[in-house]
Amino acid sequence: MQKKVFMLCALLLTAAVLLPMVMPKLAGAGQLEDAIQKAPQGTGKGQIDPKAEPGYLGIPGGVKVNLVLAFVWAIWVGWVFSTVGAFGGVLAGVGHISVFGLGA
C-alpha cells in the first residue's frame, strides 16, 4: 500500500513539473507572447522596445533578475511567512519591488 501511495505521489509530482514544459499553452506562454505583441511599442515609458534584449519572463527590455538573490529571498520570505504570518506578505511585496525590480 505504501509503495502505491509513493508511486502515485511521484507520478503527480513528475506531471506537475513536466507538463508545463511539454505543453507551453498550459503554462500561459502563448498568452504572454500575445500580450507583448499587443503592447504599445517604442522606447517611451510604458512601451516595449521589440529590439531590446529580453529580460524577466522574456519581455524585451525587461528587468534583469539575479536568480541566486531571488532564490535566497524566496527562502527567507517563505520561512518568515510560515513562522510569523502576515509579515511574509510584506516581505514578498518588498521583494517584488526591490529584489525583482518590478515596482515601476
Secondary structure by P-SEA (a helix, b strand, c coil): caaaaaaaaaaaaaaaaccccccccccaaaaaaaaaaacccccccccccccccccccccccccccaaaaaaaaaaaaaaaaacccaaaaaaaaaaacccccccc
